[in-house]
């Protein structure tokens, strides 16, 4: 495949039927350089794509320019609402704005207050990212967002605090072992809370369904079955995502602190090194996790509601699972 294939409006540049193709696609989605795109540049990209749709594109415009314009538009503007996504809650901002929170979650010697604070901050950020990148083909009440947010914060704080208390009371652990085990507590707390966050905040999709599209991108109906698939795929992604982020850094830092005399002598370097390790783990984990499933997933019409099959001649329809 050439670097820039023939442009297709609304379609990913890379093959979404392979993991590597989705991985390359989501590297574009999370590219932090799009955070610095000016309003003027954004409008130029939107205008270029409008010209393409109307068939009035100047002949000198290349496929590369069209793919870049679509990348910028999709990074900033929600596909369903057409509104700009706030910078900290874009997928391209997830790593830059989320890394300080990950560092805070993995700090050693956490107190009860600091544990609650970092779990609350992490779930607040996650809730806003989930909401801003949701499937918005059907309107949802703000109360659903609040419900998901409160459920995620409650579950994350309860699990983290509960595990901390249990470890503190475990007399058979040496102080060193207790400190090491405590570093892994954020993962079960965050993974469980992420699932609660997705399910509670997007629960209305299960009862109301989400739009499914034919080969031409036309809505052929609303499906609750597709909504269940979308939520399951998103929930699995949210479990896989924190795994390398919250499991690898404690292991790596334990090895570095034991084997690097420099870190033993100069403890002030531990936090900067820890931050860099978290950033690297985050940068690796995010595209890997969200590449597990295509953002625009496909499903056989035969598996959906009968009214969907009656509304289209297509054997396969598409739905947006959200991120």
RACORTA-V303303 format. One line per field, one symbol per residue. psi: psi as a letter, one per 20 degrees, with the letter a starting at -180 (. if undefined). A space follows every 50 residues. Layout:
psi=???
//
This chain:
psi=prhnrppopiqqhqpjiqghghghgihghjoihihjprhghghggghghg hghikkpqhiprhghgggghggghhhpphghjqppqgijqhiiggghhgh gggghjprlprgghggghgggghgggghggghkrokhpqqqhhhgggggh gggggggggggghggghhinhiprhggggghhhihhghgggghggggggg hkhhhhhhrrqqqahjjppiapphghgggghgggghghghgifhgigggh gghggghhiohghhhniiigggggghgggggghggghggiihqqgnqqqp hiiaqhhghhiqiqhprqqoia.
//
